Amino acid sequence: MRLLVLILMSTVTIAEAWSGNWNNGGKAKTNANHCIDETSRVKPTLGQLEMAFIGCFNRRFSYNGRLQIDPSSSPLKLVINSIDDEYLTKQMQTTGLVSYLLYRKGEIKKDAITPTDRLGGLIDHNTRLLSNSVGKSFTSYLLGHSICRGYIGSLDQTFADWPLLANTLYENERLGDAINMNVGDSKYFASHRVLFKNKWNKKGVNHEPIRYWVEALQGTSAPLFRSFNYSQFLSTAVMNYIAFKTGDGFESLLREVYVEKAKIEQPMEVGYVDRGAFPEDGRLSNLVWASRYDYLRIAIAMLNDWQSNNCVGQYLKEIYQKRVKGLPPSKPMRHMIFRHHHRYGRNYDYGGFFHMIVSDTNDNVFIMHGYGGQVIAINFDTGTIVVANSVHEDWDTARLVVDAVNQ
């Protein structure tokens, strides 16, 4: 049965379309933190990329903290048998792409990092790189382990036993609907943006804990009819619900997944709001910081779960079966993978905080994607994995992700 397929156009057509699709004149639009506007068709300058990495991807906001996860004493050994790729090298020299790994048949076949005359002075193999919305998929992975360990009953369980969401539209929503972004909260959230009035008129979900937002949502109820709505709040809520259900075992769960199973080599961090917020306020975010090789180690752990069909592997297959199907690329386009140059078809699927894009391959492929071009793509049939990190998504995702993971 065809589980998941990626939409492919002719490689030549894609490459030709990609190469002429950007304006090299002027400067890209940025905000006060030097984050580069995703909708801009202007290629950012090297100076803009440097400032974006420092100010947007690595800034330690005064009200944000990070929970550190110490690495494994026996990290997973990675076999590196990398071959030169002229096209990949050129991409590293001319785009916002800073790290690229292609894992196939148990080996790293392509391994590239930004050169010294680009961002090499800021990034090395051990640098902890920001996940952005790849962290949503990691939250789903944690949820699978929470269910398998008995902390949470199933995806049919609701938030009703969590006092923090009481008397809001989320109170009786199923976890399965929450991780499918299908609870009908489009009136209140759109991606990371907040659409309703709140005490301090905050506009970004990650800037305040859950308690702050639900105080403004008291008395709200879920609509009778709902539709897919990509919402940062939902992944934040699920992350904090996991912490609520696991209690004192939360940090042990993190160690089990990332240290004992994935066997990370470098310290890893989980973000949280640290401005007067307590754990019971729901202060965790889904953001993580990990090294380039440790992102691959986590992806390998997911691959092993799927292929061994253990409890977590069955969870991954369940979220595929219960996915939201046939989403149009119109309004949700800006939230989906390859949002700036989506040339792969007319619709896509989404399930369990993973992108599942319909196309012409018979393979089972899950894709994790975050702002700026953070990508992890796993082909569960062939074992091929692509891990890419970038400061701006002006690089050729068609060739380096879609074509690569489809082999």
N, C-alpha and C positions, 0 to 999 in steps of 0.2 A: 504494500500500500504506500502510495506517495505521501510522506509526512510533511516534508518541507522542501520547497524548491526556490532557487534564486533566479530572478529574471535576467537573462543574458541577451544582449544584442551582439552584433558582429564586433569582434575585438577591434578590427580596423576602424569601424564606424565610431565606436566609443572613444578610441584614442584620438581620432581626428577631431571629434566633437570636444573632447576635454582640452586638447592643446590650444584651441582658439577661443576658449570660453571665459577668459579672464582679462580684465583691463589692467595693464601694467603701468598706467599713468596715475600720478597722484598718490594719495595715502588712503588706506582703508579707514572706515569709521570705527572709532573706539569709544569706550565709556571712561568714567573717572578712574576705574581700576585697571585701565588699559586692556580690558577684554575686547576682542575684535568682533565687530558685528557679523553675525553669521550670514546675514542676507546680502552683505556687501559683495559686489562683483569685482572690486578692486583688490589686486594682490597686495597684501601688506608688505611693507619694507622690512628689511632685516632688523632695523631699530625697533619697529613696532612688534615684531615677533619676540625680541629680547625683553621688551617692557611687558608684553603680555605674559610671558613665562614668569617673570618676577612678580608682577602686580596682580595678575588674574589667576594664575595657576599655583602660585607658591606663597601668596601673602598670608600671614598669620593674623587674621582679624583679632582685635583686642577682645571681642566677645565670643570667639570661637576657640575651642580646645580640641585636643586630639588624644584619643586613648591609644596607647602604644601596645602592640602585640609583639613580644619578643620572638626571634626566629627559632627555628628548629636546631637542635644540637647536631642533627644529621640531615641536612637539607637534601632534597631530591637532586641527584646528579643528572645534569643535562648533557647529552652527547651533542657536540657541535661539529658539524661537517659542512660548513657553510661554503657556498660557491659564489663567485663574483657575479653580479648582475648589473650591467651597464645602465640599464633603464632605472633601476632602483637607486643607484648611485646618483644619477642625475636628479631624480626626485628629491633626494636628501639635500642636494646642493641648491635647489631652486624653489622649494616649497616649505610649508610649515611642518612637514613630517620630521620627527626627531628620533623615532625609534621604530624598527620594523623587525619582526621575527616570523619566519615561516617554518612550522614544525610539521614534518611528514615522515611517516614510517619510523617513528621513535627517535628522530634526529632533527636538530635545527639545521635546515637546509639553506636558509638565508638569514643573515644576521647583520643588520646595518644600524648605525647610530649617527646622529648629526655630526658633521665634521667640525674640526676646531675653528675654522673660519666662519661657521654658522653659529650654532648654539652650543658648541662643544665645550666652551668655558663655563657653561651653566649646568650641563647634564653629563653624567657618566653612567656606567652600568649599575651603580649602587644608588643613584638618585631616586628618591621616592616621588613617583609621578602621580598626579591627581587623576582619579578615575572619572570624575563627573558622573554622568548617568550610567556608566558601566556599573557603578555601585548599586543601581537599582537591581540589576541581575544578580549581583552578589547577595543582596538582601533576600531575593527569592531563593537562592541556594541555601542561605541560613535557615529560611523558613522550612525548606525540605528536611533539613537535619533536625529542626525542632519538632516536626511532625514524626519523623522516624524515631526520635528519642522519647516520644510520648509527652512532651511538654504541651503540644497542641494536638487536638483530636484529628482534624482533617481540614481540607480546603472548604468544607461545608460549614465549619465553625464560624460564628459571627464575632463581632467586637463587643457583644452585649455584656460580657463579664468584665469589661475594662471600664472602670468608673470615669476615666479621663474623657471618653467619647460619649458619655451619657447625655441624653437630651440633644443630640445633634443628628444630622442626616446620616452619619456613619454608624450609629449605635447598633443597628440590626443588620448591617451589611456583611455578607459572606467574605471570607478571606479570598476565595477563588475569584470573586468579582473585583475585589480591590486590586489584586495583582494583575488582573486583565484590564485595569483602568476603565471599569464599566460599572460605576456606581451612580452616575448622574450628577456629578458635582461641577459641571461646566459653568454654572452660574457663579461659582466661588473661586475656582482656580483654573488657570490655563498654563500648563507647563509649570515653571517656577513662579509665575506671576500671580499675585493676589488681586482678586477682582471686587472685594467687598470692603466696606469701611471697618476699620479696627482702631483700637485705642491710640496708637501712635502713627497710624496711617502707613504702616510698613507695606512694602510692595514685593518683597522677596521671601519665599517660604523658609529658606535656610537661616534666616536672621533671627528667628524666635522659636521657642520650644512649642510643642503641641498645645500645652495649656493656654498659651497666649492666643492662639488661633481659635480654639474651641470656645473660649469665653465670648468671642464675637459671633460664634455660630450657634449659641444656645437657642433652642426653639425651632431650629430648621429641621426639615424632613426631606427624605429622598423623594424625587419625583416619581410619578406612576410609570412613566416611560423614561428609560435612560439610554444613553449611547456612549460609545467610546470617547473618553476625554483624557488626554495625556496630562497627568497631574503629579507634580513633585510631592505634593502633600501626602498622596497615597503611599508612596514608597517610604516616606518618613514615618507615617503612621504604622506601617507594617513592621518596620525596623524597631520602633519603640514598643510595639505590641509583643514582639519576640522577647525583648528585654523584660517586659512585664511578666510574661508567662514563665520565663526561665528563672527570674529572680536572681538569687545569689549564684546561679549556675550560668549566667550570661557570659562572663569572661571565660569560663571553662568551655562553653560552646564555641567561642571564637578560637580558642586554642585548639580544640578538637578539629575544626574545619581547616584552619589556615596553617597550624603548626604540625599537628599529628598526621593529618591527611595530605594536604598540599605540600607540606614540608618546605615552607618558605626559608630563604637564605638570609634575607635582610629584615630588619624591623619593619613592621607594617603599622599603619595608623588608621583609626576610625574617627571621623569628625563628630563634634557635638557643640551645641550652644553653651557657652560658659559664662554668660552674663547674668548672674543671679539666678540661674536655673538649677534645679535639683534633678536627679535621675527620675523621680516620680513625676516630674513635669513633662516628660517625653522630650528630652533634649538631644537625643541622638540624631544624626543625619545618616544618609546612605553613602556619603562620600568616604572614600578610602584613598590612602596614599600607599603605593607599593612600588618596588623596583620593576624594571622591564622584564627581567627573568622570572620574578615571582608572579607577575600576572600570567605568564605562561604556565608556571607550576599549578596555579589555581585552575586554569583551563584544562590542564592534563588531568587534574583530580575529577573535574566534571566528566571528561571523556571516559575515564576509568569507571566512574559510577554508572554511566549509561551503558557501556559495553558489558559490564559485569551483571547488569540488571539487578543490582542490590536495591535496598529500600529507597535510597536517594535517587538512583537511576530510574526507578519506577515513578518517583515523584516528577522527574524531568519529563518522562513520557506522558504522565497524566496532564501536566500543564499544556503540553502540545495538544492533546486530545480535546482539552477544554478551552482552547484559544478562541479569540474573537477573529472571525474570518472576513476576508474581502473588504478591508478598510480602504477607502479611496484616498489617493495621494493629494487631494486638494487642500483642505484646511489642515489635516494632520501632517502634511508634507514637511513642515518646518521642524517637526518633532521626530522624524523618522531617520533611519540611517541614510547616509548619502544625501542629506537634505538639500545641498546646494546643486547637486548635479545628479539627480535621480533619473536615470535613463533606462531603468530595467523593467518597466511594465506599468500597468494601470492600477494595481491594488496590492495589498500586502496583508499579512496576518500578524497578530500580536497576542502573546500569551505568557503569563507568569513573569512579567517584566523582561521578556525577551522579544526581540524582533524576529519574526518568522515570515520571510518574504516569498511570495508565490512567484514561481518562474518555471524554467524548463529542465530542471535536473531532478532525478529521482532520489537524491540523497537527503538525509536529515541534517539540516544546518540550522543552528541557533546563532544569532548575532547579538552581541552587546554593543551599545553605541552611546557615546557621550559627547557633550559640547566640545568643540574644537577638533574633533576627529579622533577620539579615543575609541578604538575598535578591538573587540575580541570576537572572532568568528570560528566556530567549531563545526566541522563535518563529522558527525557521530558515526557515519558509515565507513569512511576512509581513514579516519583518524587525523586528518589534516587540520591544523590550527593556524590562524593568522592573529598576531597580536601587534597592534600599531598604536603609537602615541604621537600626537601632534599638537601644535599650538594653534594651528588654523587648518581647516579642512579644504585646502586648495590643491590637494594631491590626488592622484589618479586611483580612486577607490575601486573603479570598475576593474582595472587590471590587477591591482595589488591586493584586493580583498576578494571580490566576486569571482574573478577568473581563478585566482590562486586557491581559494578554499574549495572550489568546485572540482579539484583534481584529487 
